[in-house]
Amino acid sequence: MAGILSRGVMTSGGAGVDGVYNQDLSPNSMTIEFGGVDNTFEEVYRSADAVAEVIQEYIYEELDR
């Protein structure tokens, strides 16, 4: 299935914005957010499934080392 997974990345900055959203709690963590107010649940689930496949593939490759 081909399609667009992201419409872009939103960033924020400026006075009073530190850009840290809990990823500072562990040196090996990341925050992944799916969807927004303009997305349907179907779109969010489809995106989560695609990211899960990539993470699963990466983990299996690491275990095979």
All heavy atoms as a GROMACS GRO file, in nm:
protein
  492
    1MET      N    1   0.085  -0.117   0.000
    1MET     CA    2   0.000   0.000   0.000
    1MET      C    3   0.090   0.123   0.000
    1MET      O    4   0.176   0.138   0.084
    1MET     CB    5  -0.088  -0.001   0.124
    1MET     CG    6  -0.164   0.127   0.141
    1MET     SD    7  -0.240   0.155   0.303
    1MET     CE    8  -0.313   0.003   0.344
    2ALA      N    9   0.069   0.211  -0.094
    2ALA     CA   10   0.147   0.334  -0.101
    2ALA      C   11   0.062   0.448  -0.049
    2ALA      O   12  -0.059   0.449  -0.062
    2ALA     CB   13   0.190   0.360  -0.244
    3GLY      N   14   0.129   0.544   0.009
    3GLY     CA   15   0.057   0.660   0.058
    3GLY      C   16   0.149   0.752   0.134
    3GLY      O   17   0.267   0.722   0.153
    4ILE      N   18   0.094   0.859   0.179
    4ILE     CA   19   0.170   0.957   0.255
    4ILE      C   20   0.155   0.927   0.402
    4ILE      O   21   0.043   0.913   0.452
    4ILE     CB   22   0.121   1.099   0.223
    4ILE    CG1   23   0.144   1.131   0.076
    4ILE    CG2   24   0.190   1.201   0.312
    4ILE    CD1   25   0.083   1.260   0.031
    5LEU      N   26   0.266   0.916   0.472
    5LEU     CA   27   0.261   0.889   0.615
    5LEU      C   28   0.262   1.018   0.696
    5LEU      O   29   0.209   1.023   0.805
    5LEU     CB   30   0.378   0.800   0.655
    5LEU     CG   31   0.378   0.750   0.798
    5LEU    CD1   32   0.252   0.670   0.828
    5LEU    CD2   33   0.500   0.664   0.824
    6SER      N   34   0.323   1.123   0.643
    6SER     CA   35   0.333   1.248   0.717
    6SER      C   36   0.304   1.368   0.627
    6SER      O   37   0.346   1.372   0.513
    6SER     CB   38   0.474   1.263   0.775
    6SER     OG   39   0.490   1.389   0.837
    7ARG      N   40   0.232   1.461   0.681
    7ARG     CA   41   0.207   1.587   0.611
    7ARG      C   42   0.311   1.690   0.649
    7ARG      O   43   0.303   1.804   0.608
    7ARG     CB   44   0.068   1.639   0.645
    7ARG     CG   45  -0.042   1.551   0.592
    7ARG     CD   46  -0.177   1.610   0.624
    7ARG     NE   47  -0.281   1.519   0.582
    7ARG     CZ   48  -0.391   1.495   0.649
    7ARG    NH1   49  -0.413   1.558   0.761
    7ARG    NH2   50  -0.479   1.410   0.604
    8GLY      N   51   0.406   1.650   0.732
    8GLY     CA   52   0.511   1.741   0.776
    8GLY      C   53   0.532   1.728   0.926
    8GLY      O   54   0.458   1.658   0.995
    9VAL      N   55   0.632   1.795   0.973
    9VAL     CA   56   0.666   1.794   1.115
    9VAL      C   57   0.644   1.934   1.170
    9VAL      O   58   0.693   2.032   1.114
    9VAL     CB   59   0.813   1.752   1.136
    9VAL    CG1   60   0.850   1.761   1.283
    9VAL    CG2   61   0.835   1.611   1.083
   10MET      N   62   0.568   1.941   1.277
   10MET     CA   63   0.545   2.070   1.340
   10MET      C   64   0.647   2.090   1.451
   10MET      O   65   0.669   1.999   1.532
   10MET     CB   66   0.403   2.077   1.400
   10MET     CG   67   0.296   2.071   1.296
   10MET     SD   68   0.124   2.074   1.355
   10MET     CE   69   0.130   2.090   1.527
   11THR      N   70   0.710   2.205   1.452
   11THR     CA   71   0.804   2.237   1.559
   11THR      C   72   0.757   2.364   1.627
   11THR      O   73   0.680   2.442   1.571
   11THR     CB   74   0.946   2.258   1.504
   11THR    OG1   75   0.945   2.366   1.410
   11THR    CG2   76   0.999   2.133   1.436
   12SER      N   77   0.802   2.382   1.749
   12SER     CA   78   0.769   2.505   1.819
   12SER      C   79   0.896   2.558   1.883
   12SER      O   80   0.987   2.484   1.915
   12SER     CB   81   0.661   2.481   1.925
   12SER     OG   82   0.703   2.382   2.016
   13GLY      N   83   0.900   2.685   1.898
   13GLY     CA   84   1.016   2.748   1.958
   13GLY      C   85   0.984   2.889   1.999
   13GLY      O   86   0.870   2.934   1.988
   14GLY      N   87   1.084   2.957   2.046
   14GLY     CA   88   1.064   3.095   2.088
   14GLY      C   89   1.070   3.109   2.238
   14GLY      O   90   1.096   3.013   2.311
   15ALA      N   91   1.044   3.226   2.283
   15ALA     CA   92   1.052   3.256   2.426
   15ALA      C   93   0.954   3.170   2.505
   15ALA      O   94   0.838   3.154   2.468
   15ALA     CB   95   1.020   3.403   2.448
   16GLY      N   96   1.004   3.108   2.610
   16GLY     CA   97   0.920   3.027   2.698
   16GLY      C   98   0.893   2.886   2.648
   16GLY      O   99   0.818   2.812   2.710
   17VAL      N  100   0.953   2.846   2.537
   17VAL     CA  101   0.933   2.712   2.483
   17VAL      C  102   1.067   2.640   2.485
   17VAL      O  103   1.162   2.684   2.422
   17VAL     CB  104   0.878   2.717   2.338
   17VAL    CG1  105   0.864   2.577   2.281
   17VAL    CG2  106   0.746   2.790   2.335
   18ASP      N  107   1.075   2.531   2.561
   18ASP     CA  108   1.204   2.460   2.570
   18ASP      C  109   1.215   2.343   2.473
   18ASP      O  110   1.321   2.288   2.454
   18ASP     CB  111   1.231   2.414   2.712
   18ASP     CG  112   1.133   2.309   2.761
   18ASP    OD1  113   1.049   2.262   2.685
   18ASP    OD2  114   1.144   2.273   2.880
   19GLY      N  115   1.105   2.300   2.411
   19GLY     CA  116   1.110   2.192   2.313
   19GLY      C  117   1.136   2.055   2.373
   19GLY      O  118   1.171   1.962   2.302
   20VAL      N  119   1.119   2.038   2.503
   20VAL     CA  120   1.141   1.910   2.569
   20VAL      C  121   1.005   1.855   2.613
   20VAL      O  122   0.933   1.920   2.688
   20VAL     CB  123   1.235   1.925   2.691
   20VAL    CG1  124   1.252   1.793   2.764
   20VAL    CG2  125   1.370   1.979   2.647
   21TYR      N  126   0.971   1.737   2.563
   21TYR     CA  127   0.842   1.677   2.593
   21TYR      C  128   0.860   1.537   2.648
   21TYR      O  129   0.835   1.439   2.580
   21TYR     CB  130   0.756   1.672   2.467
   21TYR     CG  131   0.738   1.809   2.404
   21TYR    CD1  132   0.820   1.850   2.300
   21TYR    CD2  133   0.641   1.895   2.450
   21TYR    CE1  134   0.804   1.976   2.243
   21TYR    CE2  135   0.624   2.020   2.394
   21TYR     CZ  136   0.706   2.060   2.290
   21TYR     OH  137   0.690   2.183   2.235
   22ASN      N  138   0.910   1.523   2.766
   22ASN     CA  139   0.930   1.397   2.837
   22ASN      C  140   1.043   1.311   2.782
   22ASN      O  141   1.082   1.215   2.846
   22ASN     CB  142   0.802   1.313   2.843
   22ASN     CG  143   0.696   1.377   2.927
   22ASN    OD1  144   0.725   1.453   3.017
   22ASN    ND2  145   0.572   1.346   2.899
   23GLN      N  146   1.097   1.341   2.664
   23GLN     CA  147   1.207   1.260   2.613
   23GLN      C  148   1.333   1.280   2.695
   23GLN      O  149   1.428   1.204   2.682
   23GLN     CB  150   1.232   1.283   2.464
   23GLN     CG  151   1.289   1.418   2.429
   23GLN     CD  152   1.184   1.522   2.396
   23GLN    OE1  153   1.074   1.517   2.446
   23GLN    NE2  154   1.220   1.617   2.314
   24ASP      N  155   1.335   1.379   2.782
   24ASP     CA  156   1.450   1.402   2.868
   24ASP      C  157   1.451   1.308   2.988
   24ASP      O  158   1.548   1.304   3.063
   24ASP     CB  159   1.452   1.547   2.916
   24ASP     CG  160   1.331   1.583   3.000
   24ASP    OD1  161   1.222   1.529   2.972
   24ASP    OD2  162   1.345   1.664   3.093
   25LEU      N  163   1.347   1.228   3.006
   25LEU     CA  164   1.338   1.139   3.122
   25LEU      C  165   1.430   1.018   3.109
   25LEU      O  166   1.465   0.955   3.208
   25LEU     CB  167   1.194   1.092   3.143
   25LEU     CG  168   1.094   1.203   3.173
   25LEU    CD1  169   0.954   1.145   3.184
   25LEU    CD2  170   1.132   1.277   3.300
   26SER      N  171   1.470   0.984   2.988
   26SER     CA  172   1.560   0.872   2.964
   26SER      C  173   1.645   0.906   2.842
   26SER      O  174   1.594   0.960   2.743
   26SER     CB  175   1.480   0.745   2.937
   26SER     OG  176   1.566   0.640   2.897
   27PRO      N  177   1.775   0.872   2.846
   27PRO     CA  178   1.861   0.906   2.733
   27PRO      C  179   1.827   0.827   2.606
   27PRO      O  180   1.869   0.864   2.497
   27PRO     CB  181   2.001   0.872   2.781
   27PRO     CG  182   1.982   0.773   2.891
   27PRO     CD  183   1.850   0.808   2.954
   28ASN      N  184   1.749   0.721   2.617
   28ASN     CA  185   1.716   0.638   2.501
   28ASN      C  186   1.567   0.638   2.470
   28ASN      O  187   1.511   0.539   2.424
   28ASN     CB  188   1.763   0.493   2.524
   28ASN     CG  189   1.912   0.485   2.535
   28ASN    OD1  190   1.983   0.545   2.455
   28ASN    ND2  191   1.961   0.415   2.634
   29SER      N  192   1.501   0.750   2.494
   29SER     CA  193   1.358   0.757   2.469
   29SER      C  194   1.327   0.854   2.357
   29SER      O  195   1.407   0.939   2.322
   29SER     CB  196   1.284   0.799   2.596
   29SER     OG  197   1.315   0.932   2.630
   30MET      N  198   1.209   0.838   2.300
   30MET     CA  199   1.161   0.934   2.201
   30MET      C  200   1.009   0.943   2.214
   30MET      O  201   0.944   0.851   2.262
   30MET     CB  202   1.202   0.892   2.059
   30MET     CG  203   1.108   0.802   1.989
   30MET     SD  204   1.146   0.775   1.815
   30MET     CE  205   1.289   0.673   1.825
   31THR      N  206   0.957   1.054   2.173
   31THR     CA  207   0.813   1.076   2.173
   31THR      C  208   0.762   1.067   2.030
   31THR      O  209   0.815   1.133   1.942
   31THR     CB  210   0.779   1.215   2.231
   31THR    OG1  211   0.830   1.223   2.364
   31THR    CG2  212   0.630   1.238   2.232
   32ILE      N  213   0.664   0.981   2.009
   32ILE     CA  214   0.600   0.971   1.877
   32ILE      C  215   0.452   1.001   1.899
   32ILE      O  216   0.386   0.936   1.978
   32ILE     CB  217   0.616   0.830   1.816
   32ILE    CG1  218   0.763   0.794   1.801
   32ILE    CG2  219   0.543   0.820   1.683
   32ILE    CD1  220   0.787   0.653   1.753
   33GLU      N  221   0.403   1.099   1.828
   33GLU     CA  222   0.262   1.135   1.838
   33GLU      C  223   0.194   1.105   1.705
   33GLU      O  224   0.251   1.129   1.599
   33GLU     CB  225   0.246   1.282   1.873
   33GLU     CG  226   0.303   1.316   2.009
   33GLU     CD  227   0.285   1.461   2.048
   33GLU    OE1  228   0.225   1.537   1.968
   33GLU    OE2  229   0.330   1.498   2.156
   34PHE      N  230   0.073   1.053   1.712
   34PHE     CA  231  -0.002   1.018   1.592
   34PHE      C  232  -0.127   1.103   1.584
   34PHE      O  233  -0.205   1.109   1.676
   34PHE     CB  234  -0.044   0.870   1.595
   34PHE     CG  235   0.071   0.775   1.594
   34PHE    CD1  236   0.121   0.724   1.712
   34PHE    CD2  237   0.129   0.738   1.475
   34PHE    CE1  238   0.228   0.636   1.711
   34PHE    CE2  239   0.236   0.650   1.473
   34PHE     CZ  240   0.286   0.599   1.592
   35GLY      N  241  -0.144   1.166   1.469
   35GLY     CA  242  -0.268   1.235   1.440
   35GLY      C  243  -0.284   1.369   1.508
   35GLY      O  244  -0.204   1.412   1.589
   36GLY      N  245  -0.388   1.433   1.470
   36GLY     CA  246  -0.425   1.564   1.522
   36GLY      C  247  -0.574   1.583   1.503
   36GLY      O  248  -0.647   1.490   1.467
   37VAL      N  249  -0.618   1.704   1.523
   37VAL     CA  250  -0.762   1.732   1.517
   37VAL      C  251  -0.822   1.709   1.379
   37VAL      O  252  -0.942   1.687   1.367
   37VAL     CB  253  -0.793   1.875   1.565
   37VAL    CG1  254  -0.755   1.893   1.709
   37VAL    CG2  255  -0.722   1.978   1.478
   38ASP      N  256  -0.739   1.711   1.275
   38ASP     CA  257  -0.790   1.693   1.139
   38ASP      C  258  -0.781   1.550   1.089
   38ASP      O  259  -0.818   1.523   0.975
   38ASP     CB  260  -0.714   1.784   1.042
   38ASP     CG  261  -0.738   1.931   1.070
   38ASP    OD1  262  -0.851   1.965   1.113
   38ASP    OD2  263  -0.646   2.012   1.050
   39ASN      N  264  -0.733   1.457   1.172
   39ASN     CA  265  -0.718   1.318   1.131
   39ASN      C  266  -0.834   1.232   1.179
   39ASN      O  267  -0.889   1.254   1.285
   39ASN     CB  268  -0.588   1.257   1.187
   39ASN     CG  269  -0.467   1.322   1.128
   39ASN    OD1  270  -0.402   1.402   1.194
   39ASN    ND2  271  -0.434   1.288   1.005
   40THR      N  272  -0.866   1.132   1.098
   40THR     CA  273  -0.966   1.033   1.140
   40THR      C  274  -0.895   0.924   1.219
   40THR      O  275  -0.773   0.909   1.214
   40THR     CB  276  -1.033   0.969   1.017
   40THR    OG1  277  -0.934   0.893   0.944
   40THR    CG2  278  -1.095   1.073   0.926
   41PHE      N  279  -0.972   0.845   1.293
   41PHE     CA  280  -0.914   0.733   1.364
   41PHE      C  281  -0.849   0.635   1.267
   41PHE      O  282  -0.744   0.577   1.296
   41PHE     CB  283  -1.018   0.660   1.450
   41PHE     CG  284  -1.048   0.730   1.580
   41PHE    CD1  285  -1.173   0.785   1.602
   41PHE    CD2  286  -0.951   0.742   1.677
   41PHE    CE1  287  -1.201   0.850   1.722
   41PHE    CE2  288  -0.977   0.806   1.797
   41PHE     CZ  289  -1.103   0.861   1.819
   42GLU      N  290  -0.910   0.615   1.152
   42GLU     CA  291  -0.853   0.525   1.051
   42GLU      C  292  -0.712   0.570   1.011
   42GLU      O  293  -0.621   0.489   1.000
   42GLU     CB  294  -0.944   0.518   0.929
   42GLU     CG  295  -0.892   0.425   0.820
   42GLU     CD  296  -0.981   0.422   0.697
   42GLU    OE1  297  -1.098   0.461   0.706
   42GLU    OE2  298  -0.929   0.380   0.592
   43GLU      N  299  -0.694   0.700   0.989
   43GLU     CA  300  -0.562   0.753   0.952
   43GLU      C  301  -0.462   0.732   1.064
   43GLU      O  302  -0.347   0.693   1.040
   43GLU     CB  303  -0.572   0.901   0.918
   43GLU     CG  304  -0.647   0.930   0.791
   43GLU     CD  305  -0.675   1.078   0.772
   43GLU    OE1  306  -0.697   1.150   0.871
   43GLU    OE2  307  -0.675   1.120   0.654
   44VAL      N  308  -0.503   0.757   1.186
   44VAL     CA  309  -0.413   0.740   1.301
   44VAL      C  310  -0.374   0.594   1.317
   44VAL      O  311  -0.257   0.561   1.336
   44VAL     CB  312  -0.479   0.794   1.430
   44VAL    CG1  313  -0.394   0.763   1.552
   44VAL    CG2  314  -0.501   0.944   1.419
   45TYR      N  315  -0.470   0.504   1.309
   45TYR     CA  316  -0.441   0.361   1.322
   45TYR      C  317  -0.349   0.313   1.211
   45TYR      O  318  -0.258   0.233   1.234
   45TYR     CB  319  -0.570   0.278   1.323
   45TYR     CG  320  -0.658   0.301   1.443
   45TYR    CD1  321  -0.796   0.293   1.432
   45TYR    CD2  322  -0.605   0.331   1.568
   45TYR    CE1  323  -0.878   0.313   1.542
   45TYR    CE2  324  -0.686   0.352   1.678
   45TYR     CZ  325  -0.822   0.343   1.665
   45TYR     OH  326  -0.903   0.365   1.773
   46ARG      N  327  -0.372   0.360   1.089
   46ARG     CA  328  -0.288   0.320   0.976
   46ARG      C  329  -0.144   0.367   0.997
   46ARG      O  330  -0.049   0.294   0.972
   46ARG     CB  331  -0.347   0.377   0.847
   46ARG     CG  332  -0.302   0.306   0.723
   46ARG     CD  333  -0.382   0.343   0.598
   46ARG     NE  334  -0.399   0.486   0.581
   46ARG     CZ  335  -0.516   0.547   0.566
   46ARG    NH1  336  -0.628   0.477   0.568
   46ARG    NH2  337  -0.524   0.677   0.549
   47SER      N  338  -0.128   0.489   1.046
   47SER     CA  339   0.006   0.541   1.075
   47SER      C  340   0.074   0.462   1.186
   47SER      O  341   0.192   0.428   1.177
   47SER     CB  342  -0.001   0.689   1.114
   47SER     OG  343  -0.050   0.767   1.008
   48ALA      N  344   0.000   0.433   1.292
   48ALA     CA  345   0.056   0.356   1.403
   48ALA      C  346   0.098   0.217   1.356
   48ALA      O  347   0.204   0.166   1.397
   48ALA     CB  348  -0.045   0.346   1.517
   49ASP      N  349   0.019   0.154   1.271
   49ASP     CA  350   0.055   0.022   1.217
   49ASP      C  351   0.184   0.029   1.136
   49ASP      O  352   0.270  -0.059   1.148
   49ASP     CB  353  -0.058  -0.033   1.129
   49ASP     CG  354  -0.177  -0.081   1.208
   49ASP    OD1  355  -0.164  -0.102   1.330
   49ASP    OD2  356  -0.285  -0.098   1.146
   50ALA      N  357   0.199   0.134   1.054
   50ALA     CA  358   0.320   0.147   0.972
   50ALA      C  359   0.443   0.167   1.058
   50ALA      O  360   0.547   0.104   1.035
   50ALA     CB  361   0.304   0.264   0.874
   51VAL      N  362   0.433   0.251   1.159
   51VAL     CA  363   0.548   0.274   1.249
   51VAL      C  364   0.579   0.148   1.329
   51VAL      O  365   0.695   0.113   1.350
   51VAL     CB  366   0.522   0.395   1.341
   51VAL    CG1  367   0.629   0.407   1.447
   51VAL    CG2  368   0.514   0.523   1.258
   52ALA      N  369   0.476   0.076   1.372
   52ALA     CA  370   0.497  -0.048   1.446
   52ALA      C  371   0.572  -0.151   1.361
   52ALA      O  372   0.660  -0.222   1.412
   52ALA     CB  373   0.364  -0.106   1.492
   53GLU      N  374   0.541  -0.159   1.232
   53GLU     CA  375   0.613  -0.251   1.143
   53GLU      C  376   0.760  -0.217   1.135
   53GLU      O  377   0.846  -0.305   1.139
   53GLU     CB  378   0.552  -0.248   1.003
   53GLU     CG  379   0.427  -0.330   0.988
   53GLU     CD  380   0.381  -0.335   0.844
   53GLU    OE1  381   0.468  -0.353   0.754
   53GLU    OE2  382   0.260  -0.324   0.821
   54VAL      N  383   0.791  -0.089   1.124
   54VAL     CA  384   0.931  -0.046   1.115
   54VAL      C  385   1.005  -0.078   1.245
   54VAL      O  386   1.116  -0.131   1.243
   54VAL     CB  387   0.939   0.106   1.084
   54VAL    CG1  388   1.081   0.157   1.098
   54VAL    CG2  389   0.885   0.134   0.946
   55ILE      N  390   0.942  -0.049   1.358
   55ILE     CA  391   1.005  -0.078   1.488
   55ILE      C  392   1.025  -0.227   1.506
   55ILE      O  393   1.131  -0.273   1.551
   55ILE     CB  394   0.923  -0.017   1.603
   55ILE    CG1  395   0.929   0.136   1.595
   55ILE    CG2  396   0.972  -0.068   1.738
   55ILE    CD1  397   0.835   0.207   1.690
   56GLN      N  398   0.926  -0.306   1.469
   56GLN     CA  399   0.936  -0.451   1.480
   56GLN      C  400   1.051  -0.504   1.394
   56GLN      O  401   1.131  -0.586   1.440
   56GLN     CB  402   0.806  -0.517   1.438
   56GLN     CG  403   0.811  -0.669   1.443
   56GLN     CD  404   0.683  -0.732   1.391
   56GLN    OE1  405   0.609  -0.672   1.314
   56GLN    NE2  406   0.656  -0.853   1.434
   57GLU      N  407   1.061  -0.456   1.272
   57GLU     CA  408   1.169  -0.499   1.183
   57GLU      C  409   1.305  -0.464   1.242
   57GLU      O  410   1.398  -0.545   1.240
   57GLU     CB  411   1.152  -0.435   1.046
   57GLU     CG  412   1.251  -0.485   0.943
   57GLU     CD  413   1.223  -0.427   0.805
   57GLU    OE1  414   1.105  -0.424   0.764
   57GLU    OE2  415   1.319  -0.384   0.740
   58TYR      N  416   1.317  -0.344   1.295
   58TYR     CA  417   1.444  -0.301   1.356
   58TYR      C  418   1.481  -0.390   1.475
   58TYR      O  419   1.595  -0.434   1.487
   58TYR     CB  420   1.434  -0.155   1.401
   58TYR     CG  421   1.554  -0.109   1.476
   58TYR    CD1  422   1.670  -0.073   1.407
   58TYR    CD2  423   1.556  -0.104   1.614
   58TYR    CE1  424   1.784  -0.031   1.476
   58TYR    CE2  425   1.669  -0.062   1.682
   58TYR     CZ  426   1.782  -0.027   1.613
   58TYR     OH  427   1.895   0.013   1.681
   59ILE      N  428   1.384  -0.420   1.560
   59ILE     CA  429   1.412  -0.503   1.677
   59ILE      C  430   1.455  -0.642   1.635
   59ILE      O  431   1.552  -0.697   1.688
   59ILE     CB  432   1.287  -0.509   1.771
   59ILE    CG1  433   1.268  -0.373   1.837
   59ILE    CG2  434   1.303  -0.621   1.875
   59ILE    CD1  435   1.138  -0.360   1.913
   60TYR      N  436   1.386  -0.702   1.538
   60TYR     CA  437   1.424  -0.836   1.491
   60TYR      C  438   1.562  -0.837   1.431
   60TYR      O  439   1.639  -0.932   1.451
   60TYR     CB  440   1.321  -0.891   1.392
   60TYR     CG  441   1.192  -0.936   1.456
   60TYR    CD1  442   1.073  -0.927   1.387
   60TYR    CD2  443   1.189  -0.989   1.584
   60TYR    CE1  444   0.953  -0.969   1.446
   60TYR    CE2  445   1.072  -1.030   1.643
   60TYR     CZ  446   0.954  -1.021   1.574
   60TYR     OH  447   0.838  -1.062   1.631
   61GLU      N  448   1.598  -0.732   1.357
   61GLU     CA  449   1.732  -0.724   1.300
   61GLU      C  450   1.837  -0.713   1.410
   61GLU      O  451   1.943  -0.775   1.401
   61GLU     CB  452   1.743  -0.604   1.205
   61GLU     CG  453   1.673  -0.627   1.074
   61GLU     CD  454   1.677  -0.504   0.984
   61GLU    OE1  455   1.744  -0.405   1.020
   61GLU    OE2  456   1.614  -0.507   0.877
   62GLU      N  457   1.808  -0.638   1.514
   62GLU     CA  458   1.903  -0.623   1.625
   62GLU      C  459   1.920  -0.754   1.700
   62GLU      O  460   2.028  -0.787   1.747
   62GLU     CB  461   1.857  -0.511   1.721
   62GLU     CG  462   1.874  -0.372   1.664
   62GLU     CD  463   2.019  -0.337   1.637
   62GLU    OE1  464   2.103  -0.352   1.728
   62GLU    OE2  465   2.049  -0.294   1.524
   63LEU      N  466   1.811  -0.831   1.716
   63LEU     CA  467   1.819  -0.958   1.787
   63LEU      C  468   1.898  -1.062   1.708
   63LEU      O  469   1.956  -1.153   1.768
   63LEU     CB  470   1.679  -1.010   1.816
   63LEU     CG  471   1.598  -0.933   1.919
   63LEU    CD1  472   1.455  -0.986   1.926
   63LEU    CD2  473   1.664  -0.937   2.056
   64ASP      N  474   1.899  -1.051   1.577
   64ASP     CA  475   1.970  -1.147   1.492
   64ASP      C  476   2.120  -1.122   1.488
   64ASP      O  477   2.194  -1.203   1.435
   64ASP     CB  478   1.915  -1.145   1.349
   64ASP     CG  479   1.782  -1.216   1.340
   64ASP    OD1  480   1.751  -1.296   1.428
   64ASP    OD2  481   1.710  -1.191   1.241
   65ARG      N  482   2.166  -1.013   1.541
   65ARG     CA  483   2.309  -0.980   1.537
   65ARG      C  484   2.390  -1.074   1.620
   65ARG      O  485   2.372  -1.126   1.716
   65ARG     CB  486   2.334  -0.837   1.586
   65ARG     CG  487   2.289  -0.736   1.485
   65ARG     CD  488   2.320  -0.601   1.534
   65ARG     NE  489   2.315  -0.509   1.422
   65ARG     CZ  490   2.368  -0.390   1.424
   65ARG    NH1  491   2.429  -0.345   1.528
   65ARG    NH2  492   2.358  -0.311   1.321
   0.00000   0.00000   0.00000
